[in-house]
Amino acid sequence: MTNENIQVRLAARPVGLPTDKNWDIRREPVPQAEDGQFVAEVLYVSLDPAMRGWMNDVKSYIAPVEIDAVMRAGGVARIRESRLAGYDVGEHVFCMTGVQQFCVSDGKDVQKVSPDVAPLPTFLGVLGMTGLTAYFGILDVGAIKAGETVVVSGAAGAVGSVVGQIAGIHDCRVVGIAGGKQKCDYLVDDLGFDAAIDYKSEDLRKALKEHCPKGVDVFFDNVGGDALNTVLPMLRMHGRVVICGAISQYNNTGPVTGPSNYMSLLVSRARMEGFVVFDYAKRYPEAIAAMGGWLADGRLKSQEQIEEGIENFPAVLLKLFDGGNFGKLILKNTAAF
Ligand SMILES: NC(=O)c1ccc[n+]([C@@H]2O[C@H](COP(=O)([O-])OP(=O)(O)OC[C@H]3O[C@@H](n4cnc5c(N)ncnc54)[C@H](OP(=O)(O)O)[C@@H]3O)[C@@H](O)[C@H]2O)c1
């Protein structure tokens, strides 16, 4: 049994893409539980584009990670020592573990998870934050109706792949935008998208016109920038644009590239609305029940990419920004297995 706790701490705030200089890999002793706490061994850590925003010292929906603090992350962990009633050694939990091998918790914002319900990484993907984001974003904010045309950017990623599948389950025509032939083939052949556009090799505007001949009812945007600008003039009357994220902008060192075509919203009486998944916390059980059902009956597929080693976090995080991930990107604490 290991007696050290490898941690990834924020050493300096990045300008543009994070580099090794932004991280400090520390080896600390394994923590011990005090009264009212448990110590858990982290098994899987969720890697999210939002982490890039948490590294900036700016006002946002959540406080920035402090310099020298363990990098914030959600994760699945197994309780190894407990002095907190209701939490037993050996139980599995989802909580904000941070990017480290062991975490201490007082039980706040902790959810129990079970490998008997689904493989543990699924609680970071389809049954985790990204799945919940897809569910509420497309159904509540996007308010899709059967027969509508739905376009999703970042379509082969953790959120996008679930958005497209949920829209398909609701009898929408689904067109995904993703980088590369392999991702596009996967969307159509494995996930049942009606069409997929490789924005890296195709003319996005031309391809959208071809695949959405009647226009776009709902655009679920994970990417922002050019993708958003290109889709706006294609909105149908009363179309909806769901602003989930804008990953193309997260490492910008200059101003954010905004949509110059925003007047299309007026012409098509459309709306564009942002949302944060945490606002739906009270309704998570509803989403998990629905998606658990779709997973069980095979209508929803879960795709995870599991990389190894907590100390490899700095390099693995960059996969989110160069398209090196397929589905939900997860880091496994190999030392725990
Ligand atoms: N609002 C919320 O509550 C909420 C919650 C969770 C996530 N989000 C947002 O949802 C989005 C997707 O997150 P995720 O966890 O599912 O990540 P993800 O899609 O699994 O991974 C990121 C993907 O974005 C694409 N990408 C990266 N840089 C790009 C660029 N410059 N231009 C176009 N595409 C680029 C890459 O795919 P390609 O190979 O296809 O380029 C990459 O694989 C992010 O914007 C994230 O911030 C929002």
The ligand as a Gaussian input file, in Angstrom:
#p B3LYP/6-31G(d) Opt

LIG

0 1
 N      -22.169000      25.035000     -19.120000
 C      -21.812000      24.006000     -18.341000
 O      -22.349000      23.799000     -17.243000
 C      -20.746000      23.082000     -18.834000
 C      -20.457000      21.875000     -18.152000
 C      -19.490000      21.005000     -18.692000
 C      -18.806000      21.371000     -19.860000
 N      -19.092000      22.572000     -20.453000
 C      -18.434000      22.967000     -21.705000
 O      -18.779000      22.007000     -22.681000
 C      -17.767000      21.968000     -23.674000
 C      -17.363000      20.512000     -23.935000
 O      -16.765000      19.993000     -22.748000
 P      -16.353000      18.452000     -22.688000
 O      -15.999000      18.153000     -21.290000
 O      -17.394000      17.663000     -23.364000
 O      -15.011000      18.442000     -23.558000
 P      -14.752000      17.518000     -24.823000
 O      -15.690000      17.957000     -25.897000
 O      -14.738000      16.110000     -24.409000
 O      -13.258000      17.880000     -25.236000
 C      -12.930000      19.045000     -25.858000
 C      -13.039000      18.934000     -27.405000
 O      -13.205000      20.251000     -27.921000
 C      -12.705000      20.300000     -29.226000
 N      -11.877000      21.507000     -29.382000
 C      -10.792000      21.837000     -28.644000
 N      -10.282000      23.018000     -29.085000
 C      -11.077000      23.407000     -30.123000
 C      -11.058000      24.528000     -31.002000
 N      -10.135000      25.488000     -30.892000
 N      -12.019000      24.599000     -31.953000
 C      -12.957000      23.633000     -32.078000
 N      -13.018000      22.552000     -31.276000
 C      -12.089000      22.441000     -30.317000
 C      -11.864000      19.044000     -29.457000
 O      -12.603000      18.174000     -30.304000
 P      -12.373000      18.167000     -31.909000
 O      -11.372000      17.078000     -32.143000
 O      -13.724000      17.854000     -32.431000
 O      -11.847000      19.510000     -32.309000
 C      -11.786000      18.418000     -28.064000
 O      -11.729000      17.009000     -28.122000
 C      -16.642000      22.853000     -23.184000
 O      -16.757000      24.114000     -23.810000
 C      -16.919000      22.964000     -21.697000
 O      -16.371000      24.128000     -21.131000
 C      -20.034000      23.420000     -19.963000

